[in-house]
Amino acid sequence: MTSPAHIAMFSIAAHGHVNPSLEVIRELVARGHRVTYAIPPAFVEKVADTGAEPKPWHSTLPGPDADPEAWGSTLLDNVEPFLADAIQALPQLIEAYEGDEPDLVLHDIASYPARVLAHRWGVPAISLSPCLVAWEGYEQEVSEPMWEEPKKTERGRAYYERFQTWLEENGITQHPDPFAGRPDRSLVLIPKALQPNADRVDEAVHSFVGACQADRTSEGDWRRPAGAEKVVLVSLGSAFTKQPAFYRECVKAFGDLPGWHLVLQVGRHVDPADLGDVPANVEVRTWVPQLAILKQADLFVTHAGAGGSQEGLATATPMIAVPQAVDQFGNADMLQALGVARHVPTEEATAEVLRETALALVDNSEVAGRLKDIQAEMGREGGTRRAADLIEAELPARRG
């Protein structure tokens, strides 16, 4: 039996980064550990529900309900806010943990201060990755080509210089790229099936534990309407939902299909009135209990974020992947390569294409077979309990 420890988790205020960690935290608390969770106020209640002790801090990043345009459009637009936020967060977190240093640090991939703090405190750090991880050759194949042009600009050089200076001020001599992308130890909270080049991932560093999901009944229930022969859920997640033209195509695609029922999540940045006349078999929601619906759905039209992708796989639901940003494009390609989805770019996602693709996927015995096989593989990855076991294995020996 592992003696109780103080484990500190660090994340950012984004659903796709916080939600995958919550069941792991709940399990560690249930095993008797004291778990603190450093998080901006928007997620304090959700964190407290796991039994962990929230340590609130102020973030300068766009909040979980921010307009997607707040994140900018270029690579530097995307990464600069994370560095600026990390630099201003570190003094807050040093103060919050003064005299209360943990035995081990857990951190989301976007929490740069966590790795700095682990170095300062001399304790192990484990990354909890809610998305794909780097494989052997990742830098040459993906990172270096992506950064080639930005690194030539004055702005790009200034970004790296600021990052390097901040690390050196905190006693870290590592270059920013491996600091951010090459953790010493990592638990990967996605199914191995979603990992590109999985055969080239160093499993001495990265352990695939798969989805760590609870029953999520607290999020609400959903009942399949009487007479609905087929149910399709359309959701672009929580961040990149400002797509009224796409939603109108979805209504056209499924709104007059006999026997079909469409659940359309449009997020907080689209007025349902912008969708025009909505047929009776279409329910438009700002937010939905996604997992509850997927357990009953016949098709999932998704942005292919890591969370949505694995929920589609876990419930063996065929998918149409319409990616919007960052890793979603790669996930969409992975899902298509697995034979369980079709990747349809947003600009090609017309009502006709969506309908044709849906009819080709639903009731397809080959697709259903692949989904059942992957569902079984995911069940063997261990999930929450294995994640907690691996975390406990990294706890340093302490004097009683």
WOMO-V106879 format. One record per helix or strand. SS is the DSSP state (H for helix, E for strand). FROM is the first residue (numbers start at 0). TO is the last residue. If there is no record, write none. Layout:
ss={SS/SS}
from={FROM/FROM}
to={TO/TO}
This chain:
ss={E/H/E/H/E/H/H/E/H/E/H/H/H/H/E/H/H/E/H/E/H/E/H/E/H/E/H/E/H/E/H/H/H/H}
from={5/14/33/40/52/67/74/103/111/123/137/149/153/175/185/191/197/205/216/229/243/259/271/281/289/298/305/318/327/340/345/350/364/382}
to={9/29/38/47/55/70/95/107/120/128/146/151/168/180/187/193/199/207/218/234/253/264/274/284/293/301/313/320/336/342/347/360/378/392}
